């Protein structure tokens, strides 16, 4: 029900090789790809295990191995990413 459920449906139609340019409310896509709750926590706390090494704001997830680009804070900037 709602915005997060739509993302899960979209994620199920993508292949692992497809690159995702998400926004901050689309963490479900990253979970679908295999990002663990521990990895989410590491990013939020910017600890030693954070893939971004503490260089991102909390909930600005990204994972090169899962083809998930780091979230961009200003949402309007994603328009150009979406159109290629």
PDB file with one MODEL, atoms N, CA, C and O in Angstrom:
MODEL        1
ATOM      1  N   UNK A   1       0.829  -1.173   0.000  1.00  0.00           N
ATOM      2  CA  UNK A   1       0.000   0.000   0.000  1.00  0.00           C
ATOM      3  C   UNK A   1       0.878   1.243   0.000  1.00  0.00           C
ATOM      4  O   UNK A   1       1.616   1.480   0.956  1.00  0.00           O
ATOM      5  N   UNK A   2       0.807   2.022  -1.042  1.00  0.00           N
ATOM      6  CA  UNK A   2       1.500   3.297  -1.040  1.00  0.00           C
ATOM      7  C   UNK A   2       2.774   3.317  -1.845  1.00  0.00           C
ATOM      8  O   UNK A   2       3.085   2.397  -2.602  1.00  0.00           O
ATOM      9  N   UNK A   3       3.507   4.411  -1.652  1.00  0.00           N
ATOM     10  CA  UNK A   3       4.700   4.680  -2.451  1.00  0.00           C
ATOM     11  C   UNK A   3       5.743   3.568  -2.350  1.00  0.00           C
ATOM     12  O   UNK A   3       6.304   3.157  -3.365  1.00  0.00           O
ATOM     13  N   UNK A   4       6.009   3.080  -1.145  1.00  0.00           N
ATOM     14  CA  UNK A   4       7.035   2.061  -0.978  1.00  0.00           C
ATOM     15  C   UNK A   4       6.662   0.753  -1.668  1.00  0.00           C
ATOM     16  O   UNK A   4       7.544   0.055  -2.169  1.00  0.00           O
ATOM     17  N   UNK A   5       5.401   0.410  -1.705  1.00  0.00           N
ATOM     18  CA  UNK A   5       4.969  -0.818  -2.378  1.00  0.00           C
ATOM     19  C   UNK A   5       5.185  -0.732  -3.883  1.00  0.00           C
ATOM     20  O   UNK A   5       5.516  -1.738  -4.511  1.00  0.00           O
ATOM     21  N   UNK A   6       5.011   0.417  -4.461  1.00  0.00           N
ATOM     22  CA  UNK A   6       5.234   0.607  -5.891  1.00  0.00           C
ATOM     23  C   UNK A   6       6.690   0.341  -6.237  1.00  0.00           C
ATOM     24  O   UNK A   6       6.974  -0.252  -7.278  1.00  0.00           O
ATOM     25  N   UNK A   7       7.608   0.762  -5.394  1.00  0.00           N
ATOM     26  CA  UNK A   7       9.033   0.549  -5.653  1.00  0.00           C
ATOM     27  C   UNK A   7       9.381  -0.922  -5.687  1.00  0.00           C
ATOM     28  O   UNK A   7      10.203  -1.349  -6.498  1.00  0.00           O
ATOM     29  N   UNK A   8       8.765  -1.701  -4.817  1.00  0.00           N
ATOM     30  CA  UNK A   8       9.062  -3.133  -4.788  1.00  0.00           C
ATOM     31  C   UNK A   8       8.599  -3.802  -6.081  1.00  0.00           C
ATOM     32  O   UNK A   8       9.277  -4.690  -6.600  1.00  0.00           O
ATOM     33  N   UNK A   9       7.469  -3.387  -6.592  1.00  0.00           N
ATOM     34  CA  UNK A   9       6.993  -3.924  -7.863  1.00  0.00           C
ATOM     35  C   UNK A   9       7.930  -3.572  -8.998  1.00  0.00           C
ATOM     36  O   UNK A   9       8.207  -4.407  -9.860  1.00  0.00           O
ATOM     37  N   UNK A  10       8.415  -2.354  -9.008  1.00  0.00           N
ATOM     38  CA  UNK A  10       9.368  -1.929 -10.032  1.00  0.00           C
ATOM     39  C   UNK A  10      10.674  -2.706  -9.916  1.00  0.00           C
ATOM     40  O   UNK A  10      11.244  -3.119 -10.926  1.00  0.00           O
ATOM     41  N   UNK A  11      11.144  -2.904  -8.699  1.00  0.00           N
ATOM     42  CA  UNK A  11      12.406  -3.620  -8.480  1.00  0.00           C
ATOM     43  C   UNK A  11      12.330  -5.049  -8.998  1.00  0.00           C
ATOM     44  O   UNK A  11      13.306  -5.579  -9.530  1.00  0.00           O
ATOM     45  N   UNK A  12      11.176  -5.663  -8.842  1.00  0.00           N
ATOM     46  CA  UNK A  12      11.038  -7.061  -9.269  1.00  0.00           C
ATOM     47  C   UNK A  12      11.114  -7.208 -10.783  1.00  0.00           C
ATOM     48  O   UNK A  12      11.378  -8.303 -11.280  1.00  0.00           O
ATOM     49  N   UNK A  13      10.891  -6.141 -11.517  1.00  0.00           N
ATOM     50  CA  UNK A  13      10.944  -6.196 -12.981  1.00  0.00           C
ATOM     51  C   UNK A  13      12.342  -5.903 -13.529  1.00  0.00           C
ATOM     52  O   UNK A  13      12.584  -6.089 -14.721  1.00  0.00           O
ATOM     53  N   UNK A  14      13.256  -5.453 -12.683  1.00  0.00           N
ATOM     54  CA  UNK A  14      14.605  -5.104 -13.124  1.00  0.00           C
ATOM     55  C   UNK A  14      15.549  -6.289 -13.017  1.00  0.00           C
ATOM     56  O   UNK A  14      15.346  -7.186 -12.198  1.00  0.00           O
ATOM     57  N   UNK A  15      16.576  -6.288 -13.842  1.00  0.00           N
ATOM     58  CA  UNK A  15      17.628  -7.302 -13.712  1.00  0.00           C
ATOM     59  C   UNK A  15      18.722  -6.744 -12.808  1.00  0.00           C
ATOM     60  O   UNK A  15      18.821  -5.526 -12.654  1.00  0.00           O
ATOM     61  N   UNK A  16      19.539  -7.595 -12.210  1.00  0.00           N
ATOM     62  CA  UNK A  16      20.616  -7.102 -11.334  1.00  0.00           C
ATOM     63  C   UNK A  16      21.595  -6.174 -12.044  1.00  0.00           C
ATOM     64  O   UNK A  16      22.259  -5.368 -11.392  1.00  0.00           O
ATOM     65  N   UNK A  17      21.695  -6.272 -13.360  1.00  0.00           N
ATOM     66  CA  UNK A  17      22.605  -5.416 -14.112  1.00  0.00           C
ATOM     67  C   UNK A  17      22.040  -4.011 -14.338  1.00  0.00           C
ATOM     68  O   UNK A  17      22.792  -3.091 -14.662  1.00  0.00           O
ATOM     69  N   UNK A  18      20.732  -3.837 -14.172  1.00  0.00           N
ATOM     70  CA  UNK A  18      20.114  -2.518 -14.340  1.00  0.00           C
ATOM     71  C   UNK A  18      20.574  -1.584 -13.228  1.00  0.00           C
ATOM     72  O   UNK A  18      20.595  -1.964 -12.057  1.00  0.00           O
ATOM     73  N   UNK A  19      20.939  -0.376 -13.596  1.00  0.00           N
ATOM     74  CA  UNK A  19      21.387   0.621 -12.623  1.00  0.00           C
ATOM     75  C   UNK A  19      20.168   1.375 -12.101  1.00  0.00           C
ATOM     76  O   UNK A  19      19.285   1.758 -12.868  1.00  0.00           O
ATOM     77  N   UNK A  20      20.135   1.579 -10.799  1.00  0.00           N
ATOM     78  CA  UNK A  20      19.024   2.286 -10.162  1.00  0.00           C
ATOM     79  C   UNK A  20      19.498   3.657  -9.691  1.00  0.00           C
ATOM     80  O   UNK A  20      20.503   3.773  -8.990  1.00  0.00           O
ATOM     81  N   UNK A  21      18.760   4.691 -10.087  1.00  0.00           N
ATOM     82  CA  UNK A  21      18.945   6.049  -9.587  1.00  0.00           C
ATOM     83  C   UNK A  21      17.719   6.350  -8.731  1.00  0.00           C
ATOM     84  O   UNK A  21      16.686   6.788  -9.236  1.00  0.00           O
ATOM     85  N   UNK A  22      17.848   6.114  -7.453  1.00  0.00           N
ATOM     86  CA  UNK A  22      16.699   6.216  -6.556  1.00  0.00           C
ATOM     87  C   UNK A  22      16.682   7.540  -5.805  1.00  0.00           C
ATOM     88  O   UNK A  22      17.596   8.356  -5.921  1.00  0.00           O
ATOM     89  N   UNK A  23      15.627   7.729  -5.038  1.00  0.00           N
ATOM     90  CA  UNK A  23      15.546   8.871  -4.128  1.00  0.00           C
ATOM     91  C   UNK A  23      15.404   8.325  -2.718  1.00  0.00           C
ATOM     92  O   UNK A  23      15.313   7.111  -2.533  1.00  0.00           O
ATOM     93  N   UNK A  24      15.383   9.188  -1.739  1.00  0.00           N
ATOM     94  CA  UNK A  24      15.520   8.757  -0.345  1.00  0.00           C
ATOM     95  C   UNK A  24      14.403   7.865   0.180  1.00  0.00           C
ATOM     96  O   UNK A  24      14.605   7.206   1.199  1.00  0.00           O
ATOM     97  N   UNK A  25      13.250   7.808  -0.449  1.00  0.00           N
ATOM     98  CA  UNK A  25      12.173   6.946   0.050  1.00  0.00           C
ATOM     99  C   UNK A  25      12.126   5.606  -0.666  1.00  0.00           C
ATOM    100  O   UNK A  25      11.141   4.877  -0.544  1.00  0.00           O
ATOM    101  N   UNK A  26      13.159   5.273  -1.401  1.00  0.00           N
ATOM    102  CA  UNK A  26      13.155   4.043  -2.182  1.00  0.00           C
ATOM    103  C   UNK A  26      14.162   3.014  -1.673  1.00  0.00           C
ATOM    104  O   UNK A  26      14.776   2.296  -2.463  1.00  0.00           O
ATOM    105  N   UNK A  27      14.329   2.945  -0.368  1.00  0.00           N
ATOM    106  CA  UNK A  27      15.256   1.976   0.218  1.00  0.00           C
ATOM    107  C   UNK A  27      14.818   0.538  -0.047  1.00  0.00           C
ATOM    108  O   UNK A  27      15.650  -0.369  -0.039  1.00  0.00           O
ATOM    109  N   UNK A  28      13.549   0.321  -0.277  1.00  0.00           N
ATOM    110  CA  UNK A  28      13.057  -1.024  -0.576  1.00  0.00           C
ATOM    111  C   UNK A  28      13.717  -1.623  -1.807  1.00  0.00           C
ATOM    112  O   UNK A  28      13.928  -2.834  -1.869  1.00  0.00           O
ATOM    113  N   UNK A  29      14.046  -0.784  -2.792  1.00  0.00           N
ATOM    114  CA  UNK A  29      14.748  -1.264  -3.982  1.00  0.00           C
ATOM    115  C   UNK A  29      16.106  -1.843  -3.608  1.00  0.00           C
ATOM    116  O   UNK A  29      16.522  -2.877  -4.131  1.00  0.00           O
ATOM    117  N   UNK A  30      16.780  -1.168  -2.706  1.00  0.00           N
ATOM    118  CA  UNK A  30      18.088  -1.623  -2.266  1.00  0.00           C
ATOM    119  C   UNK A  30      17.962  -2.914  -1.451  1.00  0.00           C
ATOM    120  O   UNK A  30      18.797  -3.811  -1.573  1.00  0.00           O
ATOM    121  N   UNK A  31      16.935  -3.007  -0.632  1.00  0.00           N
ATOM    122  CA  UNK A  31      16.690  -4.244   0.120  1.00  0.00           C
ATOM    123  C   UNK A  31      16.398  -5.401  -0.828  1.00  0.00           C
ATOM    124  O   UNK A  31      16.858  -6.521  -0.608  1.00  0.00           O
ATOM    125  N   UNK A  32      15.639  -5.130  -1.874  1.00  0.00           N
ATOM    126  CA  UNK A  32      15.302  -6.157  -2.863  1.00  0.00           C
ATOM    127  C   UNK A  32      16.583  -6.718  -3.497  1.00  0.00           C
ATOM    128  O   UNK A  32      16.679  -7.909  -3.793  1.00  0.00           O
ATOM    129  N   UNK A  33      17.539  -5.847  -3.693  1.00  0.00           N
ATOM    130  CA  UNK A  33      18.803  -6.248  -4.314  1.00  0.00           C
ATOM    131  C   UNK A  33      19.746  -6.964  -3.345  1.00  0.00           C
ATOM    132  O   UNK A  33      20.750  -7.529  -3.778  1.00  0.00           O
ATOM    133  N   UNK A  34      19.445  -6.951  -2.054  1.00  0.00           N
ATOM    134  CA  UNK A  34      20.261  -7.684  -1.091  1.00  0.00           C
ATOM    135  C   UNK A  34      21.008  -6.853  -0.068  1.00  0.00           C
ATOM    136  O   UNK A  34      21.799  -7.401   0.700  1.00  0.00           O
ATOM    137  N   UNK A  35      20.782  -5.538  -0.032  1.00  0.00           N
ATOM    138  CA  UNK A  35      21.394  -4.685   0.986  1.00  0.00           C
ATOM    139  C   UNK A  35      20.811  -5.073   2.330  1.00  0.00           C
ATOM    140  O   UNK A  35      19.590  -5.147   2.475  1.00  0.00           O
ATOM    141  N   UNK A  36      21.657  -5.322   3.310  1.00  0.00           N
ATOM    142  CA  UNK A  36      21.191  -5.843   4.596  1.00  0.00           C
ATOM    143  C   UNK A  36      20.801  -4.727   5.566  1.00  0.00           C
ATOM    144  O   UNK A  36      21.183  -3.571   5.386  1.00  0.00           O
ATOM    145  N   UNK A  37      20.047  -5.087   6.578  1.00  0.00           N
ATOM    146  CA  UNK A  37      19.699  -4.115   7.618  1.00  0.00           C
ATOM    147  C   UNK A  37      20.955  -3.609   8.318  1.00  0.00           C
ATOM    148  O   UNK A  37      21.024  -2.447   8.718  1.00  0.00           O
ATOM    149  N   UNK A  38      21.947  -4.484   8.466  1.00  0.00           N
ATOM    150  CA  UNK A  38      23.208  -4.065   9.069  1.00  0.00           C
ATOM    151  C   UNK A  38      23.889  -2.992   8.206  1.00  0.00           C
ATOM    152  O   UNK A  38      24.447  -2.033   8.740  1.00  0.00           O
ATOM    153  N   UNK A  39      23.847  -3.149   6.895  1.00  0.00           N
ATOM    154  CA  UNK A  39      24.426  -2.148   6.016  1.00  0.00           C
ATOM    155  C   UNK A  39      23.678  -0.820   6.102  1.00  0.00           C
ATOM    156  O   UNK A  39      24.297   0.242   6.053  1.00  0.00           O
ATOM    157  N   UNK A  40      22.355  -0.872   6.229  1.00  0.00           N
ATOM    158  CA  UNK A  40      21.579   0.354   6.420  1.00  0.00           C
ATOM    159  C   UNK A  40      22.017   1.055   7.711  1.00  0.00           C
ATOM    160  O   UNK A  40      22.218   2.269   7.728  1.00  0.00           O
ATOM    161  N   UNK A  41      22.160   0.286   8.776  1.00  0.00           N
ATOM    162  CA  UNK A  41      22.576   0.865  10.064  1.00  0.00           C
ATOM    163  C   UNK A  41      23.988   1.434   9.987  1.00  0.00           C
ATOM    164  O   UNK A  41      24.255   2.516  10.510  1.00  0.00           O
ATOM    165  N   UNK A  42      24.891   0.705   9.334  1.00  0.00           N
ATOM    166  CA  UNK A  42      26.262   1.210   9.182  1.00  0.00           C
ATOM    167  C   UNK A  42      26.273   2.561   8.484  1.00  0.00           C
ATOM    168  O   UNK A  42      27.028   3.454   8.867  1.00  0.00           O
ATOM    169  N   UNK A  43      25.440   2.713   7.463  1.00  0.00           N
ATOM    170  CA  UNK A  43      25.391   3.988   6.747  1.00  0.00           C
ATOM    171  C   UNK A  43      24.807   5.086   7.622  1.00  0.00           C
ATOM    172  O   UNK A  43      25.318   6.206   7.642  1.00  0.00           O
ATOM    173  N   UNK A  44      23.749   4.773   8.338  1.00  0.00           N
ATOM    174  CA  UNK A  44      23.114   5.796   9.187  1.00  0.00           C
ATOM    175  C   UNK A  44      24.052   6.296  10.286  1.00  0.00           C
ATOM    176  O   UNK A  44      24.012   7.469  10.660  1.00  0.00           O
ATOM    177  N   UNK A  45      24.903   5.390  10.805  1.00  0.00           N
ATOM    178  CA  UNK A  45      25.825   5.769  11.870  1.00  0.00           C
ATOM    179  C   UNK A  45      27.209   6.163  11.359  1.00  0.00           C
ATOM    180  O   UNK A  45      28.072   6.555  12.145  1.00  0.00           O
ATOM    181  N   UNK A  46      27.426   6.062  10.041  1.00  0.00           N
ATOM    182  CA  UNK A  46      28.724   6.405   9.424  1.00  0.00           C
ATOM    183  C   UNK A  46      29.888   5.755  10.154  1.00  0.00           C
ATOM    184  O   UNK A  46      30.893   6.402  10.446  1.00  0.00           O
ATOM    185  N   UNK A  47      29.740   4.470  10.443  1.00  0.00           N
ATOM    186  CA  UNK A  47      30.804   3.770  11.167  1.00  0.00           C
ATOM    187  C   UNK A  47      31.847   3.195  10.202  1.00  0.00           C
ATOM    188  O   UNK A  47      31.803   3.479   9.005  1.00  0.00           O
ATOM    189  N   UNK A  48      32.766   2.402  10.705  1.00  0.00           N
ATOM    190  CA  UNK A  48      33.859   1.848   9.896  1.00  0.00           C
ATOM    191  C   UNK A  48      33.383   0.949   8.762  1.00  0.00           C
ATOM    192  O   UNK A  48      34.095   0.770   7.774  1.00  0.00           O
ATOM    193  N   UNK A  49      32.196   0.387   8.893  1.00  0.00           N
ATOM    194  CA  UNK A  49      31.684  -0.542   7.885  1.00  0.00           C
ATOM    195  C   UNK A  49      30.777   0.131   6.855  1.00  0.00           C
ATOM    196  O   UNK A  49      30.253  -0.537   5.964  1.00  0.00           O
ATOM    197  N   UNK A  50      30.589   1.431   6.969  1.00  0.00           N
ATOM    198  CA  UNK A  50      29.763   2.187   6.025  1.00  0.00           C
ATOM    199  C   UNK A  50      30.433   2.176   4.659  1.00  0.00           C
ATOM    200  O   UNK A  50      31.601   2.549   4.544  1.00  0.00           O
ATOM    201  N   UNK A  51      29.714   1.756   3.621  1.00  0.00           N
ATOM    202  CA  UNK A  51      30.280   1.716   2.274  1.00  0.00           C
ATOM    203  C   UNK A  51      30.698   3.100   1.781  1.00  0.00           C
ATOM    204  O   UNK A  51      31.623   3.219   0.978  1.00  0.00           O
ATOM    205  N   UNK A  52      30.024   4.139   2.257  1.00  0.00           N
ATOM    206  CA  UNK A  52      30.358   5.513   1.866  1.00  0.00           C
ATOM    207  C   UNK A  52      31.423   6.148   2.732  1.00  0.00           C
ATOM    208  O   UNK A  52      31.765   7.315   2.541  1.00  0.00           O
ATOM    209  N   UNK A  53      31.954   5.391   3.686  1.00  0.00           N
ATOM    210  CA  UNK A  53      33.024   5.876   4.573  1.00  0.00           C
ATOM    211  C   UNK A  53      32.649   7.153   5.320  1.00  0.00           C
ATOM    212  O   UNK A  53      33.512   7.975   5.629  1.00  0.00           O
ATOM    213  N   UNK A  54      31.360   7.314   5.607  1.00  0.00           N
ATOM    214  CA  UNK A  54      30.912   8.469   6.374  1.00  0.00           C
ATOM    215  C   UNK A  54      30.836   9.766   5.590  1.00  0.00           C
ATOM    216  O   UNK A  54      30.711  10.837   6.185  1.00  0.00           O
ATOM    217  N   UNK A  55      30.909   9.695   4.266  1.00  0.00           N
ATOM    218  CA  UNK A  55      30.907  10.910   3.445  1.00  0.00           C
ATOM    219  C   UNK A  55      29.520  11.320   2.982  1.00  0.00           C
ATOM    220  O   UNK A  55      29.390  12.302   2.251  1.00  0.00           O
ATOM    221  N   UNK A  56      28.490  10.608   3.379  1.00  0.00           N
ATOM    222  CA  UNK A  56      27.131  10.927   2.959  1.00  0.00           C
ATOM    223  C   UNK A  56      26.266  11.248   4.173  1.00  0.00           C
ATOM    224  O   UNK A  56      26.560  10.835   5.295  1.00  0.00           O
ATOM    225  N   UNK A  57      25.210  11.984   3.924  1.00  0.00           N
ATOM    226  CA  UNK A  57      24.231  12.236   4.974  1.00  0.00           C
ATOM    227  C   UNK A  57      23.487  10.931   5.271  1.00  0.00           C
ATOM    228  O   UNK A  57      23.430  10.053   4.410  1.00  0.00           O
ATOM    229  N   UNK A  58      22.919  10.788   6.467  1.00  0.00           N
ATOM    230  CA  UNK A  58      22.128   9.588   6.760  1.00  0.00           C
ATOM    231  C   UNK A  58      21.009   9.404   5.736  1.00  0.00           C
ATOM    232  O   UNK A  58      20.446  10.375   5.231  1.00  0.00           O
ATOM    233  N   UNK A  59      20.710   8.191   5.450  1.00  0.00           N
ATOM    234  CA  UNK A  59      19.748   7.680   4.470  1.00  0.00           C
ATOM    235  C   UNK A  59      20.075   8.045   3.032  1.00  0.00           C
ATOM    236  O   UNK A  59      19.195   8.036   2.172  1.00  0.00           O
ATOM    237  N   UNK A  60      21.330   8.365   2.765  1.00  0.00           N
ATOM    238  CA  UNK A  60      21.800   8.586   1.397  1.00  0.00           C
ATOM    239  C   UNK A  60      22.585   7.343   0.979  1.00  0.00           C
ATOM    240  O   UNK A  60      23.804   7.380   0.807  1.00  0.00           O
ATOM    241  N   UNK A  61      21.851   6.246   0.824  1.00  0.00           N
ATOM    242  CA  UNK A  61      22.452   4.951   0.557  1.00  0.00           C
ATOM    243  C   UNK A  61      22.972   4.848  -0.866  1.00  0.00           C
ATOM    244  O   UNK A  61      22.530   5.563  -1.766  1.00  0.00           O
ATOM    245  N   UNK A  62      23.906   3.953  -1.043  1.00  0.00           N
ATOM    246  CA  UNK A  62      24.413   3.619  -2.360  1.00  0.00           C
ATOM    247  C   UNK A  62      25.216   2.337  -2.253  1.00  0.00           C
ATOM    248  O   UNK A  62      25.773   2.030  -1.199  1.00  0.00           O
ATOM    249  N   UNK A  63      25.274   1.587  -3.351  1.00  0.00           N
ATOM    250  CA  UNK A  63      26.033   0.339  -3.336  1.00  0.00           C
ATOM    251  C   UNK A  63      26.449   0.000  -4.761  1.00  0.00           C
ATOM    252  O   UNK A  63      25.623  -0.390  -5.585  1.00  0.00           O
ATOM    253  N   UNK A  64      27.725   0.152  -5.036  1.00  0.00           N
ATOM    254  CA  UNK A  64      28.247  -0.129  -6.378  1.00  0.00           C
ATOM    255  C   UNK A  64      28.000  -1.580  -6.771  1.00  0.00           C
ATOM    256  O   UNK A  64      27.632  -1.853  -7.913  1.00  0.00           O
ATOM    257  N   UNK A  65      28.193  -2.503  -5.855  1.00  0.00           N
ATOM    258  CA  UNK A  65      28.034  -3.931  -6.152  1.00  0.00           C
ATOM    259  C   UNK A  65      26.602  -4.277  -6.553  1.00  0.00           C
ATOM    260  O   UNK A  65      26.376  -5.242  -7.283  1.00  0.00           O
ATOM    261  N   UNK A  66      25.629  -3.486  -6.072  1.00  0.00           N
ATOM    262  CA  UNK A  66      24.221  -3.746  -6.377  1.00  0.00           C
ATOM    263  C   UNK A  66      23.681  -2.808  -7.452  1.00  0.00           C
ATOM    264  O   UNK A  66      22.475  -2.779  -7.696  1.00  0.00           O
ATOM    265  N   UNK A  67      24.559  -2.043  -8.095  1.00  0.00           N
ATOM    266  CA  UNK A  67      24.168  -1.092  -9.155  1.00  0.00           C
ATOM    267  C   UNK A  67      23.110  -0.098  -8.672  1.00  0.00           C
ATOM    268  O   UNK A  67      22.139   0.189  -9.372  1.00  0.00           O
ATOM    269  N   UNK A  68      23.318   0.411  -7.482  1.00  0.00           N
ATOM    270  CA  UNK A  68      22.402   1.365  -6.862  1.00  0.00           C
ATOM    271  C   UNK A  68      23.190   2.643  -6.600  1.00  0.00           C
ATOM    272  O   UNK A  68      24.026   2.685  -5.697  1.00  0.00           O
ATOM    273  N   UNK A  69      22.927   3.676  -7.381  1.00  0.00           N
ATOM    274  CA  UNK A  69      23.646   4.938  -7.249  1.00  0.00           C
ATOM    275  C   UNK A  69      23.255   5.657  -5.962  1.00  0.00           C
ATOM    276  O   UNK A  69      22.114   5.566  -5.508  1.00  0.00           O
ATOM    277  N   UNK A  70      24.207   6.365  -5.389  1.00  0.00           N
ATOM    278  CA  UNK A  70      23.958   7.089  -4.148  1.00  0.00           C
ATOM    279  C   UNK A  70      22.835   8.103  -4.335  1.00  0.00           C
ATOM    280  O   UNK A  70      22.759   8.798  -5.348  1.00  0.00           O
ATOM    281  N   UNK A  71      21.985   8.166  -3.346  1.00  0.00           N
ATOM    282  CA  UNK A  71      20.838   9.065  -3.372  1.00  0.00           C
ATOM    283  C   UNK A  71      21.307  10.517  -3.431  1.00  0.00           C
ATOM    284  O   UNK A  71      22.281  10.893  -2.779  1.00  0.00           O
ATOM    285  N   UNK A  72      20.609  11.313  -4.209  1.00  0.00           N
ATOM    286  CA  UNK A  72      20.891  12.738  -4.334  1.00  0.00           C
ATOM    287  C   UNK A  72      19.912  13.513  -3.448  1.00  0.00           C
ATOM    288  O   UNK A  72      18.707  13.265  -3.492  1.00  0.00           O
ATOM    289  N   UNK A  73      20.422  14.442  -2.651  1.00  0.00           N
ATOM    290  CA  UNK A  73      19.549  15.213  -1.753  1.00  0.00           C
ATOM    291  C   UNK A  73      18.550  16.102  -2.487  1.00  0.00           C
ATOM    292  O   UNK A  73      17.352  15.996  -2.226  1.00  0.00           O
ATOM    293  N   UNK A  74      18.991  16.971  -3.390  1.00  0.00           N
ATOM    294  CA  UNK A  74      18.047  17.809  -4.103  1.00  0.00           C
ATOM    295  C   UNK A  74      17.287  16.967  -5.135  1.00  0.00           C
ATOM    296  O   UNK A  74      17.865  16.541  -6.134  1.00  0.00           O
ATOM    297  N   UNK A  75      16.021  16.734  -4.898  1.00  0.00           N
ATOM    298  CA  UNK A  75      15.253  15.817  -5.739  1.00  0.00           C
ATOM    299  C   UNK A  75      15.133  16.280  -7.192  1.00  0.00           C
ATOM    300  O   UNK A  75      15.046  15.442  -8.090  1.00  0.00           O
ATOM    301  N   UNK A  76      15.125  17.560  -7.440  1.00  0.00           N
ATOM    302  CA  UNK A  76      15.007  18.056  -8.801  1.00  0.00           C
ATOM    303  C   UNK A  76      16.183  17.669  -9.688  1.00  0.00           C
ATOM    304  O   UNK A  76      16.048  17.634 -10.911  1.00  0.00           O
ATOM    305  N   UNK A  77      17.331  17.378  -9.088  1.00  0.00           N
ATOM    306  CA  UNK A  77      18.502  17.004  -9.882  1.00  0.00           C
ATOM    307  C   UNK A  77      18.343  15.628 -10.515  1.00  0.00           C
ATOM    308  O   UNK A  77      19.089  15.289 -11.434  1.00  0.00           O
ATOM    309  N   UNK A  78      17.404  14.842 -10.051  1.00  0.00           N
ATOM    310  CA  UNK A  78      17.256  13.487 -10.575  1.00  0.00           C
ATOM    311  C   UNK A  78      16.516  13.444 -11.903  1.00  0.00           C
ATOM    312  O   UNK A  78      16.457  12.395 -12.545  1.00  0.00           O
ATOM    313  N   UNK A  79      15.964  14.546 -12.310  1.00  0.00           N
ATOM    314  CA  UNK A  79      15.257  14.574 -13.607  1.00  0.00           C
ATOM    315  C   UNK A  79      16.229  14.254 -14.736  1.00  0.00           C
ATOM    316  O   UNK A  79      15.917  13.446 -15.611  1.00  0.00           O
ATOM    317  N   UNK A  80      17.392  14.872 -14.724  1.00  0.00           N
ATOM    318  CA  UNK A  80      18.360  14.614 -15.787  1.00  0.00           C
ATOM    319  C   UNK A  80      18.923  13.194 -15.702  1.00  0.00           C
ATOM    320  O   UNK A  80      19.244  12.603 -16.734  1.00  0.00           O
ATOM    321  N   UNK A  81      19.047  12.646 -14.523  1.00  0.00           N
ATOM    322  CA  UNK A  81      19.511  11.262 -14.377  1.00  0.00           C
ATOM    323  C   UNK A  81      18.485  10.309 -14.994  1.00  0.00           C
ATOM    324  O   UNK A  81      18.853   9.333 -15.648  1.00  0.00           O
ATOM    325  N   UNK A  82      17.247  10.585 -14.791  1.00  0.00           N
ATOM    326  CA  UNK A  82      16.185   9.704 -15.272  1.00  0.00           C
ATOM    327  C   UNK A  82      16.089   9.677 -16.792  1.00  0.00           C
ATOM    328  O   UNK A  82      15.768   8.639 -17.369  1.00  0.00           O
ATOM    329  N   UNK A  83      16.360  10.789 -17.441  1.00  0.00           N
ATOM    330  CA  UNK A  83      16.237  10.834 -18.893  1.00  0.00           C
ATOM    331  C   UNK A  83      17.523  10.462 -19.613  1.00  0.00           C
ATOM    332  O   UNK A  83      17.537  10.351 -20.839  1.00  0.00           O
ATOM    333  N   UNK A  84      18.604  10.268 -18.865  1.00  0.00           N
ATOM    334  CA  UNK A  84      19.855   9.803 -19.459  1.00  0.00           C
ATOM    335  C   UNK A  84      20.670  10.921 -19.975  1.00  0.00           C
ATOM    336  O   UNK A  84      21.758  10.697 -20.508  1.00  0.00           O
TER     337      UNK A  84
ENDMDL
END
